[in-house]
Amino acid sequence: MGARAVRVVDWTARCSTALLLGSAALLAAALASDFGWTVPLEVAIERGLSEAAGPERLNDKAKAALDADDVALARGFADLAAELKRPLPADTLARLAEAEAPTAVAMRNAKSAARGFATGEIDGSASLAGALAADLTVIGDIRDIARESARMARGEEHSNLILGLATAGVAVTAATYATAGGAAPARFGLSVLKAARRTGAMTAEFAADLGRRLARVGTREADDAAGAGAKGLAALSGATTELRAVGSAVGAAETVRLMKYARSVDELSDLRRFAQRFGTRSRAVAELMGRASLRAFRTTIRLSETLLKHLIGLAVWFGSLLAGAVSSLAWRALRLVAARV
């Protein structure tokens, strides 16, 4: 009887030790997989820029932006070059200063803004500003509803997404005035989404994701039991809030242009963090590094979350080590008792 009890105690002790070692191995593997293949955000961005933003490339990009009459992008490259201590040549800076002169800006923008307000067609920053202004006065949404509905009635190609956004925009504009500006973030976000779709800045993946969410909002009464409509509406509200934050960091026109780097509504939070970090230099950084810039932000966010999780795991692990040390004494005592039985 005593020998059998001793064997039970021994096997129990061995199993507990194996489980402790196994948990330590799993924790070590988790730490290695999460921390071995990533780098902090600042390191990732600075390393990427040091390789992608050489003086000649920065100058070429700035000159190309000026040739395309994209003064905002050229300014972004100039500011980024200064931050990296690789200033643009004097002749390029002179061209930029000339393009940013008040007289040149006024002449370039007046007609374009009026065209954007009246037609919603966008070919630059000024026309985009005009189109956004039209949306804020509900004229743009009514115009787009009428245009897309007429095309649909004639069997012509139309955009259900723009129609859905314009319809939502009418309601949000009314709420904005009713709440003395309380719904302004949603109004801004819807206008940015509509402009991004019209200019082609919205990716196909983002448009599909947004379309699915709008469809759930549109069928909320039929699917109220499952709550899909409420979830879709909440997701859309979150998207417009993120876009409002991006707009505060870089401006409306740059917000629309940065949309081409987001492939889903969920990625707008990455875009917001990116814009808040780089400000008016955001599009210049994105042009140089592509989507890698947003991936670096996502990696950093996951890294911080994983770090917290692992800190808790380490605390539990050390607690297990302490318990194991105490239990080993208990196993020995039990073994002596079992041997005497």
N, C-alpha and C positions, 0 to 999 in steps of 0.2 A: 504493500500500500504506500509506504514511504517513498520507494523508488519511483513509482508511477507519478506521485505528486511532484517529485523533484523534476521529472522529465517534462511535466506540464508547465511548471514554472520556468524551466530553461527555455522551452520552445516559445513561450509567451514573451520572455525577455528578448530572445533573438528576433522575433517578429517586430516587436516595438522598435528595436534598434534599426532593423532594415527599413521600417517605415520612416524613421527619422532621417536616415541617410538618403532615402529616396526623395523625401520632401526637400532636403538641402540640394540634391542634384537637380530637381525640377526648377527650384528657385534660381540656381546658377545658370541653367539653360535659358530661362526667361530673361534674366539680366543680360546675358551675352547676346541673345537675339535682338533685344530692344536697343541696347546701347552700343553694340559693336558696329552697327551699320548706319548710324546716323551722326549728325554733327549739329551743334547749336545753330540757331537761326542766323545770328550775325556772322558766324564763321562761313556758313553756306552761301549767304548773299555776297559777302565780301570776296570769298574765293571765286565765285562765279563772275562777279564784276571785274575782278583783277584779270581774269582770262578773256572775258568778252568785251570789256570796255577799254580797249587800247586807245591812245590819243588819236590815231588816224581814223579808227572806226567811229569814234565819237564825233569827229569832225565831219566825216562822210555822212553819217546819219543826220546830223544837224543841217547840213547843206541840202540833203535830199528832202528833209521836212520843209525847209524854206522854199525849195523849188516847187513843192506840192502845195504851197500856201498854208501849211499846217504850222502856224506860228507857235501854238501852244506846245506842240511836240518839240520844236526846235528850242524853245525856252527850257523845256525839261532836260534836254541833252546838255544845254549850256550849264544849268544848275548842277546836274549830276557830274559833269566834268570838273566844275569848281570844287565840289565836295570831294572828289577823288584826287584833287590836286593835279589835274591834267587839263588845264584851261584850254578852251578852243582858241584857234588862231585869231589874230586881231581882225582880219578881213571878214571872217564868219561872224564874229561878234558885232562888227559894224553893220553887216546885212541884217542881223537880228534886231539891232537897235532901230534901224530904218523901218523895218516891218512893224515894230511895236510903237512907232511914233503916233501920237494921237490923231493927226490928220490922216495918215495912211489907214489906221484902224477904222476911223469914221467912214471914209470913202469905201472901204472894203465891205463894211458890215451893214450899211444902211439898207441897200436894196435887198441884200440876202436875207436880212431879218424880216423884212416885210413879206418877202416871198414865202418864207417858212411859216409865218403867222397865217397867211391867207390860204396856202395850199397844203402845208404839212410836208412838202418835199424838202429834203435835207441834203445839202452839199457842202456844209462847212459849219463852223462854230456859230456864226451869226444866224444862219437859217435854223439851226438846231435851237438856239435861244428863242427865236421867233415861234417855232413850233411848240416849245414848252410853254411859252407865254400864252399861246392860244388854248392849250389844254387847261391852264390854270383859270381861264375865264370860261370854260366849258365849250367854247366855240369849236375848239379842235376835236373834242370828242363827238360832238353832234355832227360835224363835218365828216369824220371818219365813219361813224355809224351809217350816215346817208350814203357815202361812197361805197363802202363794202356791201351794204344791203342791196344797193342798185346793181352792183356787179354780180352778186349772188343771184338776184332775180333774173338777170339776163343770161345766166349760165356761164358767166365769164370767170376767169381766175380771180379769186379773192382770198383774203386772209381771215380765217375764223378767229385766229389769235388776236389780231388787231381789233376785230369786231367785239370780242369778249372783253378786252382791256378797255376799249372806249365805253362800252356799256357800264362796266364797273366804274369807270372814271366819272361818268355823269352822277352816279350815286355818291361817290366819294367827294366830288366837288360840292354837292349840296350839303353833305355832312361837314365839310370844311367851313363853309359859311355859317352853318347852323351852330357849330361849336366854336366859333371865333378862332378858327385855325387849328383846332384840335386834331383834325384829320389831314393836316398838311403833309406829314411824312408819307402817308399812303398816296396822296395826290401826286406828289413828286415821284414816288417810286413807279406808279403806273405810267406816268408820262415818259420816264426813262425807259421802261420796258417796251413801250410802244415805239419810241424813237429807235431803240436798238433793233427791234424787229424790222422797221422800215428801212433802216440804213444797211442792214446786213451784218451789224455788229453782234447780233445774237446768234450763238451757235445753234446748229440743228438739234443737238442733244438738249440744250437748255430750253429751246422752244417746245420740244416734245414733253419735257418734264413740266414746264409751266402750263402747257395745254391740258395735260392730265389733271393738274391741280384745279384749273379753272373749270374743267368738266365736272369734277366732284362738287365744286361750289354750286354749279348750275343745277345739279340733281339732288341738292340736299334734302328737299322735301320727300322725294321718292326713296331716299336711302337714309332717312333720319334715324331709323332704328339702329343702324350700325354707326351712326355718327360720322360718316365719311365726309359729308358736306361741311360740318363744323371743323373737322381736321384740315380739310382743304383750304377753308377760309382763314384759319389760323396760320397755315403755312404761307399763304399769300401775304397776309399782314406782316409776318416775319420778314419776308423778302423785301417788301417796300421799306420797312424800317432799316434793314441793312443798307439798302440803296441810298436812303436819306443820309446815313452816316458816311457813306462813300462820297456823296455829293458835298457834304460839309468839309471833307478833306481835300477834294480835288476840283469841285465845281461840276455843274450839270453836264456840260459837253464832254468833259473827260470821263465822267461816270459812264456815259453811253459808250464811249470808245473802249473803255476797259472791260465792257461786258463780253468781248470776244474771248476773254481768258477764263470765263466761267462756263462750265459744261452742265451744271445743274443748279437748282435753286439752293441746295444745301451748300454749294461752294461760295455763295455770296458772303458768308461770314469770313472766309479766307480772304476774299477780295476786300472786305472792309478793313481787316487788320493790315493788309498790304498797303492800302491807300493811306491809312492813318500813319503808317510808318514812314512812307516815302513822300506823301503829299503830292505836290505838283510834278515831282520827278517820277511818279509811279509809272506812267506810260512809257517813259524813256527806259526805265529799268526793265519793264515787261517786254519791250521791243528787243532789248539786248539779250534777255535770258529766257523769254518765252514762258511757258507754264511752269518751268522749274522754279520760278520765283514763288508762285503760289504753293507748290509742293513743299518748299522749304518751310513755309509758315505752317502747313498742315503737319509736317513732321515735328516741328517744335511743340505744337499743341499736344499731339499725342505723346511726345516725350515727357512733358510735364505731368500729364495724367498718369502715365505709366510709372513715373517716378514716385508719385504719391501712393499708388497701389503697391509698389514694391517696398516703400518705407513701412507700410502697414504689414506687409509680408515678412519683412526682416524682424519687426518687433515680435510677431507671432513665432517666427523661427527661433529667435533667442529665448523666448519664453519656453519653447519646446525643449531647447537644449538644457535650460535650467530644470525643467520638469524631469527630463531624462536623467540628469545627474542625481536628482533626489530619488527618482524611482529606482535607479540602479542599487541604491542602498536598501530600498524596500524589497527589491527582488532577492537580494542576498539574505535579508532577514527571513523572507518567506521560504527560501530554499532550506535554511537551517531548521525552521519549524517543520517543513515537510519531511526532512530527513529523519526527524525524531518521531514522527507519527507512526 
